[in-house]
Amino acid sequence: MFSGSFLYDNDAEGAYPPSYYTESAEPLKPFAALEGSGSCDVCIVGAGYTGLSSALHLAQRGYDVVLLDAHRVGWGASGRNGGQVASGQRKDQESLEDSLGPEAARSLWSLAQDANALVKSLIADHEIDCQYKHGSLHADHKHRYVDSSKAYAEKLQRDYDYDQIRFVPKNEIGELVGSDTYFGGTLDMGAGHLHPLRYALGLARAAADAGARIHERSQVVSYKNSGNGKTVKIKTNAGEIDAGFLILACNGYLDDLDSRIASRVMPINNYIIATEPLGGDRARSLIRDDVCVSDSRFVVNYYRMSDDHRLLFGGGESYSHSFPSDIKNFVRRPMLQVYPQLRDVRIDYGWGGTLAITGSRMPYVARLSDKVLTACGYSGNGVAMATLAGQVLGDAVDGTLGRFDVLEKVPTMRFPGGRRLRWPLLVLAMTYYALRDRL
Ligand SMILES: Cc1cc2nc3c(=O)[nH]c(=O)nc-3n(C[C@H](O)[C@H](O)[C@H](O)COP(=O)(O)OP(=O)(O)OC[C@H]3O[C@@H](n4cnc5c(N)ncnc54)[C@H](O)[C@@H]3O)c2cc1C
């Protein structure tokens, strides 16, 4: 029975989900739960990429950091996602130019480039063995989208001096992806893909090594400003912390912890399956150059090969709170639309995760009060952007506001309908777009 908590209702408490990622990563030794009372400079709630990156960067600067997670480090979307490290924001540069003006659009592009560079430098600096590979293919499933893909690649080359992307015509896309469902697309060698849980665990190890105090199985149940306004008092299920600053990095798992954030971000579940190992030759017949692929559907299909040649295929969003009872079959359907030749293949793993979207599909980065900051709502584009946002929140705590201001200025609307109605309204809107996609 779903009680309305994304933090608990779809998963076992304190345990990583039964995913391919869990099976192919070495968990860290558990961090003890917070007990009793204490204090710190900065308390961070949520140990996904946002919280881990904040903790790492703040601890490196000498801040006394306490990082709390209700389950385990990397337990949330950060340990379950498609691993695709995209270039740019979730919104394309044309839409950003139209809605925010060319200057803001340019700043957001360069922040996204910083985000990709940050991921690569963290992997190198902390020797994180997360199998990063270059290349991301965007594939158009409708002929009518191909001209705009071509124009967009040319725009990035021309207006943003970005030479890593190129147009891929119909005859070539059929060679890159062993499927006849695509009409063209773009190939971006500045983007890439990685093992998301290994990346999260590497960040956690680096944060702990830098001195961050990590506590798992420590759910924050409430927080309030202290009487003198100088600290924030944070309560967990078994302890409390007085902190100079609080960073809320809960993303799709926020539940009711903060109503201001909850009104601007919407949790959505998404699912991935992993096939049995296919062997090198069959893997190359599906994705020739080991790049990751995402397609132009509203409910995006995104896929790539694992190191041991399994197809990791994500898709089949559902607009209910709870995961489907048979995730493997739920995602197998869109997989077979793309690759009917995989009908004979066994599906070894199927899992779900909760992400957070905003109305604008741009991250929600905000100072909620003098001492409380948040970043979330990456709308499916969080591997790099959440890593960057964590660093940017750290900068803001430290008094450097340049990049924080750029992100905070991006308008994010409240979802209409209030707490009770916003979910059914979203379901209606999403179902409409998903239907339109099939026309
Ligand atoms: C199935 C799936 C596929 C995706 N694919 C991609 C992709 O290919 N590329 C991409 O860029 N993005 C992708 N995303 C999105 C990306 O994973 C997220 O944007 C990113 O991981 C967000 O990181 P985060 O740290 O903000 O949140 P999370 O990783 O979700 O971490 C939030 C943490 O907060 C903790 N928490 C919440 N409330 C509390 C509380 N009260 N007390 C203590 N702890 C709490 C949770 O336990 C959780 O560990 C995908 C997401 C999903 C679910």
The ligand as a Gaussian input file, in Angstrom:
#p B3LYP/6-31G(d) Opt

LIG

0 1
 C       15.712000       5.908000     -13.670000
 C       16.436000       7.235000     -13.800000
 C       17.220000       7.474000     -14.913000
 C       17.916000       8.689000     -15.031000
 N       18.787000       8.835000     -16.072000
 C       19.593000       9.945000     -16.123000
 C       20.611000      10.041000     -17.098000
 O       20.853000       9.130000     -17.883000
 N       21.341000      11.188000     -17.131000
 C       21.136000      12.218000     -16.247000
 O       21.834000      13.222000     -16.323000
 N       20.197000      12.119000     -15.274000
 C       19.438000      10.999000     -15.174000
 N       18.521000      10.870000     -14.165000
 C       18.412000      11.958000     -13.174000
 C       19.568000      11.945000     -12.172000
 O       19.746000      10.639000     -11.672000
 C       19.239000      12.911000     -11.017000
 O       18.994000      14.196000     -11.561000
 C       20.368000      13.039000     -10.022000
 O       20.820000      11.782000      -9.601000
 C       19.896000      13.872000      -8.823000
 O       20.831000      13.778000      -7.781000
 P       20.414000      14.292000      -6.340000
 O       21.611000      14.166000      -5.481000
 O       19.850000      15.665000      -6.460000
 O       19.227000      13.346000      -5.872000
 P       19.236000      11.799000      -5.446000
 O       20.353000      11.058000      -6.036000
 O       17.863000      11.274000      -5.672000
 O       19.531000      11.844000      -3.884000
 C       18.613000      12.335000      -2.945000
 C       18.929000      11.649000      -1.628000
 O       18.215000      12.343000      -0.597000
 C       17.899000      11.421000       0.392000
 N       16.824000      12.017000       1.199000
 C       15.658000      12.521000       0.773000
 N       14.924000      12.998000       1.811000
 C       15.682000      12.802000       2.928000
 C       15.471000      13.085000       4.290000
 N       14.355000      13.663000       4.750000
 N       16.456000      12.755000       5.175000
 C       17.605000      12.163000       4.754000
 N       17.826000      11.869000       3.447000
 C       16.889000      12.181000       2.536000
 C       17.509000      10.168000      -0.366000
 O       17.644000       9.008000       0.434000
 C       18.479000      10.201000      -1.552000
 O       19.598000       9.352000      -1.338000
 C       17.789000       9.700000     -14.022000
 C       16.985000       9.451000     -12.907000
 C       16.313000       8.227000     -12.780000
 C       15.472000       7.971000     -11.568000

